[in-house]
Amino acid sequence: MARPLRIQFPDACYHVISRGNERKPIVRDDADREKRLDWLRRTVETYGWLLHSYVLMTNHEHLFVQTPGANLAAGMQYYNGSYTGYFNRRHRRVGHLFQGRHKGHLIEENGYFLEVSRYVHLNPVRAELVESPEQYAWSSYLGFIHKRKRVPWMCYRKVPGEFEGITTNAQAAYRRFVLAGLNDSCGSPFSHAINGLIVGSEDFAARIKRRLEGVPEDRETPELRRLRSRPSISDIVQAVAKHFGYKSDASFWTVGTRSDDAARASAAYLARVRFGYSATSVAKALSYRDSSGVSHAVKRIRNTSKEIQAAIREIEESLT
């Protein structure tokens, strides 16, 4: 689930989502779509953003943006506020157009641009609006694969730049990469976001945590509280064991045994998803054969009973 974005620093990269209030449309026709993109252009130029990709859907929008000036909040307020004024005047309505504050994820700059951009560009396909992203006019995808479709306010170099040293034709390579994502096995780059907020390495998460030192706590974003003080995997195991009535270590979880144990799956879920430890470190601590066992445990917990999910929330609160 996307989270409110309340961390700002120079050159921060974000995946930003703006949703219509009550899931209602934020555009009603092509005139609205053209005006929405015009306000996006104005915002990029006014606030000096680097816009790496975007897609405008009917009731929501995805942006993949970098902010050299540490000004995401100001820019989004200008962008959504200005467009809301236009929309309300044109359609003779009053009130909020967007569902609260923009939400999304922090993205590590190196190594994640391709996956995030592909996710953005494949939104119309996942929504079954088109069969190929090339058929959708209201995204930045066409500019990546056809130079004549490019606009001066988009940044087209960093996403395909991750192919440097691999291929001499990054434009064609990006097209192949995106189309390969039509296979659902690629998954979402946000499914294992650290604390539901950060797409990147543990080192990147540690750097974000250091940036939070001395910053007043934000009650509306519990994900930031978890980043400030993350319990060890050992502490997580002990809390889970105590809740489920086991002894206070993981010695009873050995490789190849108790693979369907709800307590171990709960510990894996908390360590991996809620507190952002790598799948490899969780597998080692909980005696899974490899990281795939952790991934299966996470899926099981997401589909498990309300009682187990309530237990996990209770354990998480005790740890934070």
Residue frames relative to the residue before (quaternion, step in Angstrom):
aa qw qx qy qz dx dy dz
M 1.0000 0.0000 0.0000 0.0000 0.00 0.00 0.00
A 0.4566 -0.6843 0.4938 0.2817 3.59 -0.93 0.85
R 0.2683 -0.7814 0.5532 0.1073 3.55 -1.11 0.79
P 0.6082 -0.5225 0.4276 0.4175 3.59 -1.23 0.36
L 0.3068 -0.7627 0.5443 0.1671 3.59 -0.97 0.88
R 0.1045 0.8181 -0.5516 0.1245 3.57 -0.36 1.23
I 0.5674 0.5311 -0.4063 0.4806 3.58 1.17 0.54
Q 0.0316 0.8062 -0.5876 0.0612 3.57 -0.71 1.08
F 0.1912 0.7459 -0.6258 0.1244 3.56 -1.04 0.84
P 0.6639 -0.5240 0.3324 0.4172 3.62 -1.11 0.49
D 0.8502 0.1240 -0.1451 0.4907 3.54 -1.01 1.00
A 0.3186 0.7351 -0.5295 0.2790 3.60 1.13 0.50
C 0.2459 -0.7589 0.5893 0.1280 3.56 -1.11 0.78
Y 0.0595 -0.8203 0.5685 -0.0204 3.56 -0.90 0.93
H 0.2225 -0.6506 0.6952 0.2096 3.46 -1.40 0.44
V 0.0713 -0.8339 0.5465 -0.0277 3.57 -0.43 1.23
I 0.1086 -0.7793 0.6158 0.0418 3.56 -1.00 0.92
S 0.0618 -0.7507 0.6565 0.0397 3.55 -1.01 0.91
R 0.1031 -0.8197 0.5633 0.0161 3.59 -0.67 1.10
G 0.5325 -0.6246 0.4698 0.3249 3.53 -1.14 0.63
N 0.5623 -0.6019 0.4459 0.3503 3.56 -1.07 0.75
E 0.8332 0.0441 -0.0996 0.5421 3.57 -0.88 1.04
R 0.5907 -0.6139 0.3331 0.4040 3.57 1.19 0.71
K 0.4058 0.7151 -0.4721 0.3180 3.58 1.19 0.46
P 0.6608 -0.5350 0.3432 0.3992 3.60 -1.18 0.48
I 0.2656 -0.7200 0.6142 0.1840 3.53 -1.23 0.63
V 0.7350 0.1799 -0.1723 0.6306 3.58 1.37 -0.05
R 0.2322 -0.7992 0.5422 0.1158 3.57 -0.97 0.83
D 0.7958 0.0218 0.0012 0.6051 3.57 1.20 -0.44
D 0.7252 -0.4410 0.2934 0.4400 3.57 -1.27 0.01
A 0.5749 0.5694 -0.3900 0.4396 3.60 1.12 -0.51
D 0.6457 0.4959 -0.3118 0.4899 3.59 1.02 -0.79
R 0.6462 0.5278 -0.3279 0.4431 3.59 0.93 -0.85
E 0.6650 0.4963 -0.3063 0.4665 3.57 0.95 -0.87
K 0.6585 0.4948 -0.3122 0.4734 3.59 1.01 -0.77
R 0.6158 0.5426 -0.3476 0.4534 3.59 1.03 -0.76
L 0.6939 0.4598 -0.2784 0.4791 3.58 0.88 -0.89
D 0.6013 0.5421 -0.3640 0.4605 3.59 1.11 -0.56
W 0.6631 0.4720 -0.3088 0.4921 3.58 1.01 -0.75
L 0.5895 0.5413 -0.3731 0.4694 3.60 1.11 -0.52
R 0.6323 0.5217 -0.3260 0.4709 3.59 0.95 -0.85
R 0.6636 0.5097 -0.3104 0.4511 3.58 0.84 -0.95
T 0.6607 0.5129 -0.3084 0.4531 3.57 0.95 -0.86
V 0.6430 0.5224 -0.3180 0.4611 3.58 0.92 -0.91
E 0.7056 0.4594 -0.2683 0.4680 3.57 0.88 -0.93
T 0.6701 0.5113 -0.3028 0.4448 3.60 0.97 -0.82
Y 0.7955 0.3175 -0.1464 0.4949 3.58 0.88 -0.94
G 0.4858 -0.7163 0.4068 0.2923 3.57 1.26 0.18
W 0.2956 0.7770 -0.5071 0.2273 3.58 1.11 0.61
L 0.2835 -0.6651 0.6490 0.2370 3.50 -1.41 0.27
L 0.1294 -0.8073 0.5742 0.0424 3.56 -0.37 1.24
H 0.2116 -0.8291 0.5115 0.0788 3.56 -0.41 1.27
S 0.7745 -0.1758 0.0810 0.6022 3.61 1.15 -0.44
Y 0.0142 -0.7834 0.6212 0.0171 3.55 -1.28 0.41
V 0.0111 -0.7486 0.6577 0.0827 3.50 -1.37 0.23
L 0.2070 -0.7636 0.6034 0.0995 3.54 -0.93 0.97
M 0.1274 -0.7817 0.6091 0.0428 3.55 -0.62 1.19
T 0.7086 -0.4537 0.3058 0.4455 3.61 -1.21 -0.20
N 0.8264 0.1601 -0.0706 0.5353 3.61 0.82 -0.94
H 0.7810 0.1656 -0.1578 0.5812 3.58 1.21 0.33
E 0.2143 -0.7658 0.5982 0.0990 3.52 -1.35 0.21
H 0.1886 -0.7585 0.6135 0.1129 3.57 -1.16 0.70
L 0.0523 -0.7647 0.6418 0.0256 3.55 -1.03 0.87
F 0.1226 -0.7262 0.6674 0.1101 3.54 -1.18 0.67
V 0.1116 0.8468 -0.4871 0.1823 3.52 -0.03 1.36
Q 0.2055 -0.7473 0.6210 0.1168 3.54 -1.24 0.65
T 0.1961 -0.8156 0.5410 0.0610 3.57 -0.89 0.96
P 0.2461 -0.7894 0.5453 0.1377 3.63 -0.08 1.21
G 0.7420 0.4204 -0.2219 0.4727 3.58 1.10 -0.68
A 0.4278 -0.7190 0.4599 0.2976 3.63 1.21 0.27
N 0.5082 0.6759 -0.3693 0.3855 3.57 0.99 0.87
L 0.1643 0.8186 -0.5373 0.1192 3.60 0.99 0.70
A 0.6752 0.5159 -0.3128 0.4244 3.60 0.79 -0.99
A 0.6769 0.4846 -0.2986 0.4668 3.58 0.87 -0.94
G 0.6674 0.5141 -0.3034 0.4453 3.56 0.95 -0.86
M 0.6765 0.4841 -0.2948 0.4702 3.57 0.93 -0.87
Q 0.6135 0.5326 -0.3540 0.4633 3.59 1.07 -0.66
Y 0.6495 0.5058 -0.2997 0.4822 3.57 0.99 -0.86
Y 0.6837 0.5137 -0.2770 0.4381 3.57 0.86 -1.03
N 0.7498 0.3888 -0.2271 0.4848 3.58 0.65 -1.09
G 0.6454 0.5323 -0.3293 0.4378 3.58 1.01 -0.76
S 0.6646 0.5014 -0.3017 0.4646 3.57 0.93 -0.90
Y 0.6788 0.4830 -0.3008 0.4642 3.55 0.89 -0.90
T 0.6119 0.5484 -0.3553 0.4456 3.62 1.02 -0.72
G 0.6299 0.5352 -0.3329 0.4538 3.58 1.00 -0.80
Y 0.6502 0.5022 -0.3050 0.4817 3.56 0.96 -0.88
F 0.6840 0.5091 -0.2933 0.4324 3.59 0.78 -1.06
N 0.6784 0.4932 -0.2974 0.4562 3.58 0.89 -0.91
R 0.6457 0.5053 -0.3288 0.4686 3.59 1.00 -0.76
R 0.6915 0.4941 -0.2953 0.4365 3.57 0.81 -0.96
H 0.7914 0.3136 -0.1555 0.5011 3.57 0.90 -0.89
R 0.4209 -0.7511 0.4351 0.2635 3.57 1.32 0.36
R 0.4658 0.6317 -0.4679 0.4063 3.51 0.73 1.16
V 0.2376 -0.7395 0.6069 0.1681 3.57 -1.33 0.20
G 0.6657 0.5344 -0.3649 0.3717 3.53 -1.29 0.23
H 0.7313 -0.4308 0.3176 0.4227 3.50 -1.40 -0.04
L 0.2777 -0.7378 0.5913 0.1701 3.54 -1.11 0.74
F 0.7702 0.3271 -0.1608 0.5234 3.56 1.03 -0.83
Q 0.5116 -0.6527 0.4836 0.2798 3.52 -1.22 0.66
G 0.8173 -0.2466 0.1175 0.5073 3.54 0.04 1.31
R 0.7816 -0.3085 0.2614 0.4749 3.51 -1.25 -0.57
H 0.5890 -0.5546 0.4488 0.3796 3.55 -1.20 0.57
K 0.1772 -0.7857 0.5878 0.0762 3.56 -1.14 0.68
G 0.2346 0.7999 -0.5360 0.1335 3.55 -1.24 0.13
H 0.5250 -0.6213 0.4954 0.3047 3.53 -1.21 -0.63
L 0.4090 -0.6320 0.5932 0.2854 3.51 -1.34 0.43
I 0.1714 -0.8045 0.5656 0.0597 3.59 -0.87 0.94
E 0.4093 -0.6740 0.5523 0.2705 3.58 -0.94 0.87
E 0.5167 -0.7025 0.3912 0.2942 3.56 -0.81 0.99
N 0.7723 0.3449 -0.1935 0.4972 3.58 0.89 -0.80
G 0.8447 0.2474 -0.1840 0.4375 3.55 -0.88 1.02
Y 0.7438 0.4050 -0.2202 0.4840 3.61 1.20 -0.17
F 0.4610 0.7171 -0.4367 0.2873 3.59 1.24 -0.19
L 0.6539 0.5327 -0.3303 0.4238 3.59 0.88 -0.87
E 0.7038 0.4724 -0.2836 0.4484 3.58 0.78 -0.99
V 0.6594 0.5006 -0.3203 0.4604 3.59 0.94 -0.84
S 0.6660 0.4965 -0.3087 0.4632 3.58 0.90 -0.87
R 0.6334 0.5197 -0.3371 0.4637 3.60 0.98 -0.77
Y 0.6294 0.5325 -0.3386 0.4534 3.58 0.95 -0.84
V 0.6525 0.5130 -0.3152 0.4602 3.59 0.93 -0.90
H 0.7309 0.4599 -0.2536 0.4359 3.58 0.77 -1.01
L 0.6860 0.4770 -0.2961 0.4628 3.60 1.15 -0.43
N 0.3672 0.7564 -0.4757 0.2582 3.61 1.23 0.06
P 0.6834 0.4754 -0.3225 0.4505 3.65 0.77 -0.82
V 0.6263 0.5220 -0.3405 0.4683 3.59 1.11 -0.59
R 0.6559 0.5030 -0.3122 0.4683 3.58 0.93 -0.87
A 0.6827 0.4648 -0.2776 0.4907 3.59 1.12 -0.67
E 0.4090 -0.7463 0.4305 0.3008 3.58 1.37 0.04
L 0.3423 0.7242 -0.5166 0.3023 3.56 1.04 0.81
V 0.7768 0.0547 -0.0040 0.6274 3.55 1.17 -0.71
E 0.5001 -0.6452 0.4827 0.3173 3.55 -1.28 0.24
S 0.7790 0.1530 -0.0770 0.6031 3.57 1.23 -0.50
P 0.5524 -0.6258 0.4188 0.3576 3.65 -0.95 0.69
E 0.5797 0.5966 -0.3710 0.4128 3.59 1.18 -0.48
Q 0.6489 0.5325 -0.3124 0.4446 3.58 1.20 -0.46
Y 0.6524 0.5125 -0.3110 0.4637 3.60 1.25 -0.22
A 0.3376 -0.8021 0.4674 0.1554 3.56 -0.58 1.19
W 0.7301 0.4731 -0.2286 0.4369 3.59 1.12 -0.63
S 0.5978 0.4806 -0.4124 0.4915 3.54 0.83 1.08
S 0.5908 -0.5904 0.4230 0.3515 3.56 -1.29 0.14
Y 0.4087 0.7634 -0.4454 0.2275 3.59 1.25 -0.15
L 0.6527 0.5423 -0.3335 0.4107 3.61 0.85 -0.91
G 0.6399 0.5355 -0.3285 0.4427 3.58 1.06 -0.65
F 0.6352 0.5288 -0.3293 0.4566 3.58 1.18 -0.47
I 0.7773 0.3423 -0.1865 0.4938 3.59 1.03 -0.65
H 0.7515 0.2153 -0.1626 0.6021 3.61 1.31 -0.23
K 0.3762 -0.7644 0.4743 0.2219 3.60 -0.36 1.19
R 0.6342 0.5452 -0.3412 0.4292 3.59 1.05 -0.63
K 0.6499 0.5109 -0.3103 0.4694 3.61 1.27 -0.28
R 0.4962 0.6959 -0.4140 0.3134 3.58 1.24 -0.07
V 0.2253 -0.7410 0.6169 0.1400 3.54 -1.27 0.57
P 0.5803 -0.6537 0.3615 0.3243 3.62 -0.97 0.75
W 0.6848 0.5007 -0.2969 0.4384 3.61 1.14 -0.38
M 0.5801 0.5406 -0.3844 0.4727 3.59 1.28 0.18
C 0.3161 -0.7045 0.5978 0.2155 3.56 -1.25 0.51
Y 0.0927 -0.8444 0.5275 0.0091 3.59 -0.35 1.26
R 0.6070 0.6310 -0.3465 0.3367 3.61 1.17 -0.17
K 0.6935 0.5316 -0.3113 0.3737 3.60 0.90 -0.83
V 0.6438 0.5296 -0.3440 0.4321 3.60 0.94 -0.77
P 0.7444 0.3493 -0.2472 0.5125 3.65 0.62 -0.95
G 0.4917 0.6702 -0.4207 0.3635 3.58 1.27 -0.23
E 0.5863 0.5819 -0.3760 0.4199 3.59 1.19 -0.39
F 0.6051 0.5333 -0.3600 0.4690 3.58 1.29 -0.09
E 0.4134 0.7302 -0.4689 0.2758 3.61 1.23 -0.16
G 0.7862 0.2635 -0.2290 0.5099 3.54 -0.91 0.96
I 0.6739 0.4575 -0.2851 0.5053 3.57 1.30 -0.22
T 0.8024 -0.0164 0.0565 0.5938 3.55 0.99 -0.86
T 0.4426 -0.6882 0.5052 0.2744 3.56 -1.16 0.54
N 0.7237 0.3539 -0.2221 0.5492 3.59 1.24 -0.30
A 0.1367 -0.8402 0.5219 0.0543 3.55 0.30 1.29
Q 0.5922 0.5867 -0.3631 0.4161 3.58 1.10 -0.67
A 0.6945 0.4437 -0.2661 0.4999 3.59 0.87 -0.94
A 0.6320 0.5399 -0.3357 0.4432 3.58 1.02 -0.75
Y 0.6476 0.5098 -0.3296 0.4606 3.58 1.00 -0.77
R 0.6249 0.5327 -0.3413 0.4574 3.58 0.98 -0.78
R 0.6602 0.4945 -0.3111 0.4721 3.60 0.91 -0.87
F 0.6415 0.5379 -0.3183 0.4448 3.57 1.01 -0.86
V 0.6757 0.4849 -0.2981 0.4685 3.59 0.89 -0.90
L 0.6814 0.4860 -0.3008 0.4572 3.59 0.85 -0.90
A 0.5862 0.5591 -0.3747 0.4509 3.59 1.12 -0.53
G 0.6235 0.5622 -0.3249 0.4354 3.57 1.21 -0.54
L 0.4703 0.6550 -0.4554 0.3774 3.59 1.24 -0.04
N 0.5889 0.5098 -0.3505 0.5200 3.54 1.33 -0.29
D 0.4559 -0.7353 0.4323 0.2542 3.60 -0.55 1.17
S 0.5337 0.6571 -0.4095 0.3401 3.60 1.16 -0.39
C 0.5404 0.6292 -0.4045 0.3852 3.60 1.21 -0.35
G 0.2613 -0.8061 0.4967 0.1876 3.59 1.09 -0.62
S 0.5696 -0.5875 0.4610 0.3432 3.54 -1.36 -0.05
P 0.4608 -0.6769 0.4887 0.3011 3.63 -0.94 0.77
F 0.6701 0.5074 -0.2947 0.4547 3.59 1.25 -0.26
S 0.4594 0.7218 -0.4335 0.2829 3.60 1.25 -0.17
H 0.7802 0.2314 -0.1421 0.5636 3.59 1.14 -0.56
A 0.1716 0.8013 -0.5500 0.1609 3.56 1.05 0.75
I 0.4917 -0.6693 0.4743 0.2920 3.57 -0.88 0.95
N 0.8342 -0.0290 -0.0584 0.5476 3.53 -0.68 1.19
G 0.6060 -0.5860 0.3435 0.4140 3.57 1.17 0.56
L 0.6925 0.5068 -0.2333 0.4574 3.56 1.31 0.03
I 0.8048 0.2996 -0.1078 0.5009 3.59 0.89 -0.97
V 0.1370 -0.7451 0.6485 0.0745 3.55 -0.93 0.99
G 0.5421 0.5935 -0.4262 0.4150 3.54 -0.29 1.25
S 0.7100 -0.4534 0.3471 0.4122 3.51 -1.36 -0.21
E 0.6449 -0.4978 0.3957 0.4239 3.55 -1.29 0.18
D 0.6018 0.5517 -0.3584 0.4528 3.58 1.11 -0.63
F 0.6375 0.5127 -0.3210 0.4772 3.59 1.01 -0.79
A 0.6381 0.5182 -0.3224 0.4694 3.59 0.98 -0.85
A 0.6420 0.5176 -0.3248 0.4632 3.58 1.03 -0.78
R 0.6391 0.5147 -0.3306 0.4663 3.60 1.02 -0.73
I 0.6327 0.5116 -0.3325 0.4769 3.59 1.03 -0.75
K 0.6253 0.5421 -0.3329 0.4520 3.57 0.99 -0.83
R 0.6584 0.5027 -0.3189 0.4605 3.59 0.94 -0.82
R 0.6249 0.5438 -0.3373 0.4473 3.58 1.09 -0.66
L 0.6557 0.5289 -0.3054 0.4439 3.57 1.17 -0.58
E 0.5004 0.6611 -0.4305 0.3566 3.59 1.22 -0.29
G 0.8143 0.2066 -0.1841 0.5102 3.54 -0.75 1.07
V 0.5782 0.5611 -0.3829 0.4520 3.59 1.29 -0.08
P 0.5189 -0.6481 0.4424 0.3392 3.66 -0.80 0.89
E 0.5274 -0.6553 0.4449 0.3074 3.56 -1.02 0.84
D 0.2782 -0.7514 0.5833 0.1331 3.53 -1.06 0.87
R 0.3236 -0.7896 0.4896 0.1789 3.58 -0.30 1.24
E 0.6555 0.5370 -0.3186 0.4247 3.57 1.12 -0.59
T 0.7465 0.3294 -0.1937 0.5448 3.59 1.24 -0.24
P 0.1603 -0.8263 0.5329 0.0869 3.62 0.19 1.23
E 0.5324 0.6294 -0.4116 0.3886 3.61 1.17 -0.45
L 0.6462 0.5180 -0.3254 0.4563 3.59 1.05 -0.70
R 0.6045 0.5446 -0.3603 0.4563 3.60 1.06 -0.65
R 0.6613 0.5040 -0.3163 0.4567 3.57 0.96 -0.82
L 0.6307 0.5300 -0.3392 0.4541 3.59 1.08 -0.64
R 0.6184 0.5714 -0.3514 0.4094 3.58 1.04 -0.71
S 0.8106 0.0116 0.0370 0.5843 3.59 0.90 -0.84
R 0.0462 -0.8308 0.5541 -0.0242 3.56 -0.12 1.31
P 0.4005 -0.7132 0.5098 0.2665 3.63 -0.73 0.96
S 0.5444 -0.5959 0.4695 0.3579 3.56 -1.19 0.49
I 0.6263 -0.5132 0.4025 0.4270 3.57 -1.23 0.29
S 0.6041 0.5610 -0.3509 0.4441 3.56 1.07 -0.69
D 0.6488 0.5050 -0.3146 0.4744 3.58 1.00 -0.83
I 0.6297 0.5300 -0.3311 0.4615 3.58 1.03 -0.79
V 0.6509 0.5199 -0.3098 0.4584 3.57 0.91 -0.94
Q 0.6674 0.5043 -0.3085 0.4529 3.58 0.87 -0.90
A 0.6581 0.5041 -0.3153 0.4619 3.59 0.95 -0.84
V 0.6549 0.5000 -0.3091 0.4750 3.60 1.00 -0.84
A 0.6524 0.5240 -0.3128 0.4494 3.57 0.93 -0.93
K 0.6475 0.5179 -0.3162 0.4610 3.56 0.97 -0.86
H 0.6696 0.5086 -0.3068 0.4459 3.58 0.90 -0.90
F 0.7568 0.3836 -0.2032 0.4886 3.59 0.96 -0.88
G 0.5518 -0.6643 0.3703 0.3421 3.57 1.28 0.13
Y 0.4715 0.6439 -0.4632 0.3854 3.58 1.13 0.60
K 0.6078 -0.5017 0.4330 0.4375 3.55 -1.28 0.10
S 0.5934 -0.6705 0.3473 0.2786 3.55 -1.09 0.73
D 0.6750 0.3804 -0.3875 0.4995 3.59 0.71 1.02
A 0.5611 -0.6336 0.4325 0.3110 3.55 -1.31 0.15
S 0.3367 0.7826 -0.4817 0.2056 3.60 1.20 0.25
F 0.6420 0.5253 -0.3355 0.4465 3.60 1.15 -0.47
W 0.6258 0.4650 -0.3484 0.5203 3.58 1.30 -0.06
T 0.0704 0.8064 -0.5803 0.0891 3.57 -0.24 1.21
V 0.6759 -0.5171 0.3409 0.3994 3.53 -1.20 0.57
G 0.8343 0.2144 -0.1790 0.4753 3.54 -0.89 1.02
T 0.7109 0.3991 -0.2653 0.5147 3.60 1.23 0.01
R 0.8474 0.1647 -0.1322 0.4870 3.54 -1.34 0.50
S 0.1874 0.8280 -0.5124 0.1290 3.60 1.03 0.74
D 0.7110 0.4221 -0.2597 0.4989 3.58 1.21 -0.44
D 0.3677 0.7604 -0.4687 0.2585 3.56 1.27 0.26
A 0.4351 -0.7273 0.4696 0.2474 3.58 -0.70 1.11
A 0.6236 0.5477 -0.3487 0.4355 3.59 1.07 -0.69
R 0.6739 0.4726 -0.3108 0.4752 3.59 0.85 -0.89
A 0.6371 0.5134 -0.3356 0.4667 3.62 0.95 -0.79
S 0.6397 0.5224 -0.3250 0.4606 3.59 1.02 -0.77
A 0.6468 0.5077 -0.3141 0.4746 3.57 1.00 -0.85
A 0.6408 0.5214 -0.3199 0.4639 3.58 1.00 -0.83
Y 0.6547 0.5172 -0.3092 0.4562 3.57 0.94 -0.90
L 0.6732 0.4943 -0.3030 0.4590 3.58 0.84 -0.94
A 0.6922 0.4831 -0.2886 0.4518 3.58 0.84 -0.96
R 0.7368 0.4394 -0.2394 0.4547 3.57 0.88 -0.96
V 0.7973 0.3394 -0.1631 0.4718 3.59 0.67 -1.11
R 0.7674 0.3949 -0.2168 0.4562 3.57 0.73 -1.02
F 0.8043 0.2426 -0.1337 0.5257 3.61 1.08 -0.66
G 0.5338 -0.7427 0.3313 0.2319 3.55 1.29 0.42
Y 0.3739 0.7087 -0.5229 0.2907 3.61 1.07 0.51
S 0.5729 -0.5996 0.4267 0.3608 3.57 -1.12 0.62
A 0.6084 -0.5677 0.4124 0.3708 3.56 -1.19 0.60
T 0.6267 0.5500 -0.3370 0.4371 3.58 1.06 -0.73
S 0.6911 0.4666 -0.2882 0.4708 3.60 0.88 -0.91
V 0.6319 0.5169 -0.3340 0.4712 3.61 1.06 -0.68
A 0.6352 0.5317 -0.3271 0.4548 3.58 0.97 -0.86
K 0.6652 0.5012 -0.3049 0.4619 3.57 0.93 -0.86
A 0.6910 0.4919 -0.2865 0.4455 3.58 0.88 -0.93
L 0.7790 0.3387 -0.1657 0.5011 3.59 1.03 -0.79
S 0.5001 -0.7155 0.3827 0.3024 3.57 1.31 0.40
Y 0.3044 0.6910 -0.5807 0.3043 3.55 0.92 0.91
R 0.5955 -0.5836 0.4027 0.3776 3.59 -1.09 0.62
D 0.7802 -0.1154 0.1012 0.6064 3.58 1.04 -0.82
S 0.7432 -0.4325 0.2783 0.4279 3.56 -1.33 0.05
S 0.5595 0.6063 -0.4056 0.3936 3.61 1.13 -0.44
G 0.5949 0.5660 -0.3588 0.4439 3.58 1.13 -0.59
V 0.6302 0.5181 -0.3239 0.4791 3.56 1.08 -0.73
S 0.6433 0.5242 -0.3236 0.4547 3.59 0.95 -0.86
H 0.6521 0.5012 -0.3135 0.4747 3.59 0.99 -0.81
A 0.6339 0.5303 -0.3315 0.4551 3.59 1.01 -0.78
V 0.6371 0.5281 -0.3235 0.4589 3.58 0.99 -0.86
K 0.6549 0.5075 -0.3116 0.4652 3.59 0.94 -0.87
R 0.6355 0.5361 -0.3319 0.4456 3.58 0.99 -0.84
I 0.6738 0.4947 -0.3063 0.4554 3.57 0.89 -0.91
R 0.6456 0.5252 -0.3290 0.4463 3.60 0.98 -0.76
N 0.7491 0.3516 -0.1972 0.5257 3.58 1.19 -0.51
T 0.4895 0.6975 -0.4115 0.3234 3.57 1.25 0.17
S 0.7355 -0.4332 0.3013 0.4250 3.55 -1.34 -0.03
K 0.6297 -0.5359 0.4090 0.3861 3.53 -1.27 0.43
E 0.6034 0.5722 -0.3603 0.4227 3.60 1.12 -0.66
I 0.6698 0.4810 -0.3022 0.4782 3.58 0.93 -0.88
Q 0.6527 0.5134 -0.3206 0.4557 3.58 0.95 -0.82
A 0.6310 0.5127 -0.3288 0.4805 3.57 1.06 -0.71
A 0.6255 0.5338 -0.3323 0.4619 3.59 1.04 -0.77
I 0.6504 0.5165 -0.3173 0.4578 3.57 0.96 -0.84
R 0.6401 0.5129 -0.3304 0.4670 3.60 0.97 -0.78
E 0.6472 0.5176 -0.3168 0.4613 3.57 1.00 -0.82
I 0.6501 0.5032 -0.3124 0.4760 3.58 0.96 -0.83
E 0.6491 0.5259 -0.3186 0.4479 3.57 0.93 -0.89
E 0.6466 0.5139 -0.3235 0.4617 3.59 0.96 -0.81
S 0.6465 0.5181 -0.3265 0.4550 3.59 1.01 -0.74
L 0.6862 0.4829 -0.2767 0.4683 3.57 1.14 -0.62
T 0.7500 0.3853 -0.2131 0.4936 3.59 1.12 -0.56
